[in-house]
Amino acid sequence: MKSASSHNRLRARVLVPVVVVVAVYLLYSSYFGTTTTDNSNPPYTLYADLNQKEEEAGQKFLESLQLIETQKNPKFVLFRQHEGADFGNQAQEILLHHHLALLSSRFYIYQPLYWKPRNEQLPLSAFLLGATEERAVPASFVEKLCAKGSDDVVHIKIQSSREDLWDTALSALKRKESCVIVDNPIIDTAYLSSPSADAIWPLFQKYLSRWFRWSPQVLDIVERTQTQLNLRRQFSSLQGEPYIAVHLHRKAFLDVCETAAQRNSGLVNWANLPAIQSTMLPPRLDSRNASSVMEHCNPSLLRVMEAIDRQVRRKPYLRTIHIVHDGVSSKDLWKLEHALRNPERAQRAGWTYGPIKSVSHSGMVPHEPEETDFLVGVDVELARRAEVFIGNGYSTLSSYIIALRMGGDLVSTGITEDISLL
Ligand SMILES: *[C@@H]1O[C@H](CO)[C@@H](O)[C@H](O)[C@H]1NC(C)=O
């Protein structure tokens, strides 16, 4: 008896601290386990399969062209992409290139996705489908389609003022040669942030609703997350709670903001569309005023709460929040969650049905270690499907989310009231 009880005591003395350490670790890792820190086990077998499938689909597509009389002289275009871009910027560039190719009746030669976290090339179809399906062939065919030295191949550079860039690109692509290789990157943030982008938006919006599609890998995790975290897709009748998605950046984004403040930069990309700019939480942005830039680019917790307050007062049934982030500190997440769940605060802020019931975030997306590469796409899609989106007008990822919300297959297309810029 005695030895058994001392054994138990010993067990308690060893086990309790172990349990506490594990619990603290799990709590920590659920906050820190984000897209940027966990890069184990990339699915190389899947990637090899997808490369092979892209190749086969490309081959089949080219063979089918031979059979169609009107496509006897197919035309192609290969664009130069910016090097080293992160996922959001790259995806956006690819979509705009594909759009240009379609508008100029050329088939799009797509390139692998450059995966910044590991400095690798991954098959594009593992992430985005639209630009790899139909009317497109992988870059591995480029030598075959655009044989070096052939008269039917032309290298061009597209240079123009921002105002004329799009039209210049379109007319440059309307030439007789069957293969055009564009040697300079043409679309950048400065262009997409300029008033000239307003002019291309209506058509790009249509492009997105017709051609934008995630890969099954991304969608699979999205569906799983919606089920497990009980998040209901906007306007769907499936189970789950309608939710607000809030996009927050980690501390490192401060550098971006400080540079923007020094250079008096305005908002980025589609956040500049007049309808989107007008969703900004007051006071108005004055980009000549560095404090004003910092206020919008690096919003305080109070400001984030104010944006949520406004949306909850508008739509009091929203009781669920999903925070999309790239590694916000556990302390900041905790503070936000604490404020959201505080009943007195909710009452003061005029929330009819009391505080937020459920708070989830990117670190809680259920996934296998080999699915880590897809999580940034999952973040974007979860924010796109949210009933309300609160984003940062200085973030290209927020801007990309807004474009996809406005342009995608959702009924929300055009409902700018459901968007707030911080
Ligand atoms: C600059 O912006 C800050 C933050 O919005 C504001 O408090 C301040 O009054 C502005 N300064 C001027 C000169 O407008």
The ligand as an SDF file (V2000), in Angstrom:
LIG
                    3D

 14 14  0  0  0  0  0  0  0  0999 V2000
   -2.0230   63.6110  -39.0660 C   0  0  0  0  0  0  0  0  0  0  0  0
   -2.7370   62.4360  -38.7740 O   0  0  0  0  0  0  0  0  0  0  0  0
   -3.0260   62.2100  -37.4020 C   0  0  0  0  0  0  0  0  0  0  0  0
   -3.6940   60.8450  -37.2910 C   0  0  0  0  0  0  0  0  0  0  0  0
   -4.8930   60.8070  -38.0040 O   0  0  0  0  0  0  0  0  0  0  0  0
   -3.8880   63.3290  -36.8890 C   0  0  0  0  0  0  0  0  0  0  0  0
   -4.1490   63.1300  -35.5000 O   0  0  0  0  0  0  0  0  0  0  0  0
   -3.2050   64.6540  -37.1100 C   0  0  0  0  0  0  0  0  0  0  0  0
   -4.0630   65.7070  -36.7390 O   0  0  0  0  0  0  0  0  0  0  0  0
   -2.8300   64.8050  -38.5820 C   0  0  0  0  0  0  0  0  0  0  0  0
   -2.0230   66.0270  -38.7520 N   0  0  0  0  0  0  0  0  0  0  0  0
   -2.3420   66.9720  -39.6320 C   0  0  0  0  0  0  0  0  0  0  0  0
   -1.4000   68.1020  -39.7220 C   0  0  0  0  0  0  0  0  0  0  0  0
   -3.3460   66.8960  -40.3390 O   0  0  0  0  0  0  0  0  0  0  0  0
  1  2  1  0
  1 10  1  0
  2  3  1  0
  3  4  1  0
  3  6  1  0
  4  5  1  0
  6  7  1  0
  6  8  1  0
  8  9  1  0
  8 10  1  0
 10 11  1  0
 11 12  1  0
 12 13  1  0
 12 14  2  0
M  END
$$$$
